[in-house]
Every structure is written in C-alpha cells, then in structure tokens.
C-alpha cells in the first residue's frame, strides 16, 4: 500500500510540475520564442519526466541486488543456529512487529570497520536491513537495537521509495531545463549549414554542463528531504526500540575513536546510512543532520 501511495504522489507531483512549467512559459510569453526556435517544450517535458520516472523505477527495482553486489552482504538465514546471528534476527523480528510490518526484511551483515547500517528495497514487503561488523563489535545490544529501530522506521515510512522517486523528479527537471536553455542559447545566434556539426557538438556540451549544474542545485532539495526523513526515522526508532536506546545509539556514533576511514563501497548507499558525516562540506549538502541536532530533537519530544 505504501508503494502505491508513493507512486500516486509521484504522478501527482509530475502532473503539477507540467502544469507549473506550462503556466510559467505562458506567463512569460516564452511559447512564441520556443516555437520560433522549433522547440516543442511540451513533448520535451513529457520525455524528461518519463525518462526520470524510468530511471527511478530501475534504480528502485535493482536497489537490493545492487546493495548485495556492492557491499558483499552476508544474508543471515532466518533459521540460523548461530547465537549472535539469531539474536540479530530476533531483534529485527521484534521491531518489525512493533512497526506493524507484514513481511520481515532480509537481514545481512557486511565487513566494514565503520559503525553503520542501512535499509534498502523496492517496498516495505521486499526490503533489506544490513549492519556492519564494526557496528556489531563496538555497540552494545541496546545501542544496536536503537540503530535497527531507526532502519526499520525507514522501511515502515517508505523512505527508500520516496527518496528514489524524488531523485527521479529532480533528474527530470535538470534534463528539461538544461535542454531548453541550451537550445535557446545556441539557436539565438545566426548559423549556417557549414557550422551545423560544430553547433550540434557545442549544444550537447552546453546541455551536459547545465544538467550537472541543475543536478547540484536539485541535490540541495533532495538532501533537505533526506535530513527531514532522518529525524522521522529517529522518532520511529525511539518508538520501536525505546527512546533511550535510540539516543544512546546516536551518542555512540559521536565517539570519534571507532570511526575509521569511510569504506568506498558505501558511497552509493550514503542516503540510506546512519552516519556521523563529520567531513560534510556544507550543511546544505548533508544527507544526515548533525548528530547533536538529532539527539536534541529526540530529547525535546518534538513531533514529526
């Protein structure tokens, strides 16, 4: 149900985007300019939104497979007799019942000295939770339960779906605006057939540069929402695992001693991890809020 709600919201946003851009073009009287340059903005907008949606779908459907390949995950058998693995399975199972998840996610461990965990998957009924060996070795049971509660909250909130679809919308915007602006710039000057190939190359180069610039700007929106959902997942973790356990888990992440160099394999899943992010360049581009801010939110009992 959460998947279909997210998809309905995504389609509604796309429709609103198309109406908004059409209104802006008409309000600024850009339609005659675009038509004079033989630019069918409606068709281009539909193409970009469709391409962005397709990319989001592909990314979403492959998320678990890519996580397993990139991270070298060791999936734990639910019927394992290993006492440490069994304890982890039981902990996730208990949290899932509290979160009212109908299907328990796959549980995995991966080799990394960093203290981290992440959740991924195309839906609440087809998800995965993974924890690093560094986390298991350096956190006590209550702190581990807090981290797992946070990740289960991500699944229960449908965050993986929402973040993927939001990125798809941002990508579509970047593609559309880059194509429109590049076409207007290149076609505003006079050209002849002798310069056709050169103009074609320059337009594509300009389009690529503009796409990169718009995607950087769009990432500010994506990462703002990512920080918001982290606060929500913290609140969910406090609800499912206990408020003090969630706070203790975040405090454990503030200790610089256990944190070693970032594992390059984790970069592609950075929006799904619980992390210290000490080396963030700018707050605007943080995927996670500062740990002290997250702890303060939990202690203040602020609603999400």
N, C-alpha and C positions, 0 to 999 in steps of 0.2 A: 504493500500500500504506500509506503514512504517513497518508493521508487517512482510510482505513478504520480504521486503528489509533486515530486520534484520535477518530473517531466512536464506536467501540466503548467507548473510555474515557469519553467524554462520556455515553453512555447508561448506563454502569455507575455513573457519579457521580450521574446523575439518580435512578437506582433506589435508590442508597444514601441520597440526600437524602430521598426519600419515606419510606423505612423509618425513618430517623433522626427525622424530624419526627413521624411516626406514633407512634414509641416515646415521644418527649418528651410528646406530647399525652396518651398513655395513662398514662405515669408520673406526670404532674402532675394526672391526673384532670380534664383540661380538656374531654374529649369530651362529658360531660353539659352543661357550660356552653355549648359551641358548639351542641349540639343544641337546647338551650332557646332559644337565640337564632336558631334556624333557619339556622345556618351549616353548610353541607356542606363541611368542610375538605378532605376527600379530593378532591372534584370541583374545588374551588378550587385546590388544589395541582397537580392534573393540568393544569388550564387554564394556570396560571402557568408551569409547566415547558414546556408545549407552546408557549406564546407566546414564551418566552425562546429556545427552540430555533429557532422560525421566524425570529425576529429575527436570530439568529446566522447562520442559513443565508443569509438575504437579504443581510446585511452581507458575508458571505464571498463569495458569488457576484458581488456588484457591486464588490468591492474594486478590481480592476484598472481597471474602467470609471470608477469614481469618482476614482481616482488620476489617470488621464489627463485627466479633465474639470477637477478641482480644481487640478492643478499645471501644466496646459498642457504636458504632456510631448511631447518630440520623439523619437519612436521611431526608433532607428537601423536602417537596412536592413542585415541581416547581410552583404550583398554590396557594401556601400559601398566607394567608392574613395577617400573622404576619409581621409588618413593618420591623423589624430587619432582619428576615429571607428573606423577599422579597428584601431587599437592598443587601444582600449577593448573592442571586440568580441573580439579575440584574447585579451585578458587575462581576460575573463569566461569565455570558452570553456575556457581552460586551468584555471581554478579549478573550473569545473563538472566537468571530467574527474577532478580530484583528489577532489572531493566525491562522485563516482560518481552524478551526476545524469544521468538518461537523456535528458531534454529540456532544452535550454538556455533560460533565461528570456529574455524580451524585454529589451532594453537601451535605456534612454532617458536623455536629458539635459533638464534644465529650468533656466530662467533664474532665478537667485537669487544674491545676494551672500553668503549664508550658506554655510558649509562643511558640507554634509550629503549624506546618501544614505539611501535606504530600499528595502526589498523588500516586495512585497505579491503577492497572488494566492490563489486558492482551493485550490491544491495545488502540489506540487513540480513537476508536469508542466505547470502553467499559471500561471507566475509572471512577475514583472517586477522588474527592478532599475533604479533611477534614481539619477543623481548630479547635483548642482547644478553650474552653471558656476563658482560660487565655489570649490567643491572642486577642480575641474579646473585652475583658474587659480592656485590657491595651494598645491597639494600637488605634490610630485614624483612620479615614476612608482611608486616603491616604496611611498610612503605611500598613493597611490591604490589600489594592489594590496592593501594591508592593509585598507583600508575595504571594497573589493569582496569580499575574502575573508570579512569579517565578515558582509556581507549574504548572500553565498552560503551561509554557515553557517546563517543564519536559515531559508533555504529548505530546506536539507538536513535541518534539525531539525524542520521542520513547524511553526515558531513562529507563522506567520500563522493557521493553522487552530486551534492550541491556544489562542492568546490570544482569538480571536473566540468560541470555544465557552466559554471560562472566563467571559468577559464576559456571555454568554447565561445561564449558571448564576447569576451574581451578580444580573442583572436579574430573573430568576425569583424568587430569594429575596426581593429588595426588594419585588416586586409582592405576593407571598404574605403576607409578614409585615405589610406596610402594610395590606392588606385585612382581615386577621384582627384586628389591633389596632384599626383604625378602626371596624370593625363592633362589636367588643366594647365599646368606649368609648361609641359612640353609642346602642347598644341596652341598655346597662346602666341608663340612666335611664328614667324614665317618659315616654311621649309619647302624643299623640293624633293623630287624623286632621288636625286643623287645623294642626298643625306638621309635617305629613308633608313638604311641599316644602322647608321650611327645614332639616329634619333631613337630607333627601336631599342638599341642597347642602353642608351642613356636613360630612357624612360624606365626600363626594368631595374637599372641600378638605383635610380632615384626612388622607385617604389620600394625596393628592398630596404633602403636606408630609412625611409619613412615608416615602414612596417616595424622595424626594430625600435624606432623612437616611440611609436604609439604603443607598442607592447610593453616597453619600460614604464610608460605612464600608466597603462592599464594595470600593470602589476601592483601599483600602489593601491588600487581598488581591491584587487584580489587579496592582497596581503592584509589590508584593513579587515576584510571579512574573515580572513584566516585567524587574525588575532581575536576577533569577536567570538568565533566558534571555539577557540581555546578556553576562553572564560566560561562559555556554556559547558564545555566538556569537563572543566574543573568542578563546576557546580554539580554536574551529573556524577562525577567521580566521588564527590563528597556525599551525595545522596546514596549511591550504591555501596561504597566501600567505607563510608564514615568520614566525617569532616576532618577529624584529627589525622586520620591516615593519609588523606589527600594533602593536607598541609605539611605533614612530615615528609611525604614523598617529594614535594616541591623544595622543601628545605634541604633535603639530601642532594638535590640537583644543584644547589647553590654552592656546595662544597667544591672548591676547585681541584682538590687533590685527586679524586677518582677520574676526572675528565682528562682524557688524553687526546692526541691528535684525532681530528674527525676522520672517519672512515669514508673514503671516496665513494664506496658503494651506496652510501646512504643519501647522497646528494639528490638523487631522483625522487626520494620519498620524503624530502625535508618538510613538506607541508603536512605530513601525517605524524611526525615525530613529536615526542615530548622532549624538549631540549633547552639547554642553557642559553645558547646563541650569544655568547659573550662577544664574538667578533663581528656582530652586525654593524654595517657601515652607517646606516641611518635608521632611525626608528620607523620611518615611513615604509621601509622595505623589510621590516621584521615579519617573519611568518608567525612568531610567537611573542606574546607580551613579555616584558621583563618579569623574572620570577618573583621579585619582591612585590610587583604590582598584582600578580596573580594571588599571592598569599594574602595581601591586603584585602583584595576583593572577597576572598573566602571568609576572612575573619570579620569583615563588615556585614556579612549576610546579605549582600546586595543581590537583588533579583536579576534574572537574565531573561 
